[in-house]
Amino acid sequence: MAKPEIVICLGSSCFARGNERNVQVIEEYLARHGLQDEVDLVLNGALCRGRCAEGPIVVINGEVHGQVDEGTMLELLKRALPGKE
């Protein structure tokens, strides 16, 4: 079974709008639930998603999510990693 993939845009707009904190939220969540080896976390700054006005952008398993704040990030993680609470 393939690992879930989380792609965080680290382009300047997304980074300034909150993806710096979203990276921390993801790392803390994975550590708290012992999932560091079960998820592929991709930090992507060079290849902007091209949706800067919707940022911060987070892509989980190919699905693009815009305007992701800390609360939304936690909900997305719970949905992407069911049964891992």
C-alpha positions in Angstrom: 0.0 0.0 0.0 1.4 3.4 -1.0 2.2 5.9 1.7 0.0 9.0 1.9 1.7 12.0 0.3 1.5 15.5 1.7 3.0 18.3 -0.5 3.4 21.7 1.1 4.0 24.7 -1.2 6.9 26.8 0.2 6.6 29.5 -2.5 7.0 32.9 -0.9 3.3 33.7 -1.0 2.2 30.4 0.6 5.0 30.5 3.1 4.1 34.0 4.2 0.4 33.1 4.5 0.9 30.2 6.8 2.6 27.2 5.3 5.6 27.7 7.6 3.3 26.9 10.5 1.5 24.1 8.6 4.9 22.3 8.2 5.3 22.5 12.0 1.7 21.3 12.6 2.3 18.3 10.3 5.6 17.4 11.9 4.1 17.6 15.4 1.1 15.5 14.4 3.2 12.8 12.8 5.5 12.7 15.8 2.6 12.6 18.3 1.0 9.7 16.5 4.2 7.8 15.6 3.6 8.3 11.9 6.9 9.7 10.7 7.7 6.6 8.7 4.2 6.1 7.3 3.8 9.4 5.4 5.8 11.0 2.6 6.2 14.7 3.4 7.3 16.7 0.4 8.4 20.3 0.8 8.0 22.0 -2.5 9.2 25.6 -3.0 10.7 25.6 -6.5 7.6 24.4 -8.3 4.9 26.8 -7.1 1.3 25.5 -7.4 0.4 28.6 -9.4 -2.6 29.3 -7.1 -1.0 31.9 -4.9 -4.2 33.9 -4.3 -5.7 30.7 -2.7 -2.7 30.1 -0.4 -1.5 28.6 1.6 -1.7 25.6 -0.6 -1.4 22.0 0.7 -1.8 18.9 -1.6 -2.8 15.7 0.1 -2.8 12.5 -2.0 -3.2 14.7 -5.2 -6.1 16.8 -3.8 -5.3 20.5 -3.7 -6.5 22.4 -0.6 -6.4 26.2 -0.4 -6.4 28.7 2.5 -5.2 26.0 4.9 -4.8 27.3 8.4 -3.7 25.3 11.4 -7.2 24.1 12.3 -7.9 23.0 8.7 -4.5 21.3 8.5 -5.4 19.2 11.5 -8.7 18.2 10.0 -7.1 17.3 6.7 -4.5 15.1 8.6 -7.3 13.3 10.4 -9.1 12.6 7.2 -5.9 11.5 5.3 -4.8 9.2 8.1 -8.0 7.5 9.4 -7.7 5.3 12.4 -4.3 6.8 13.3 -5.6 8.8 16.2 
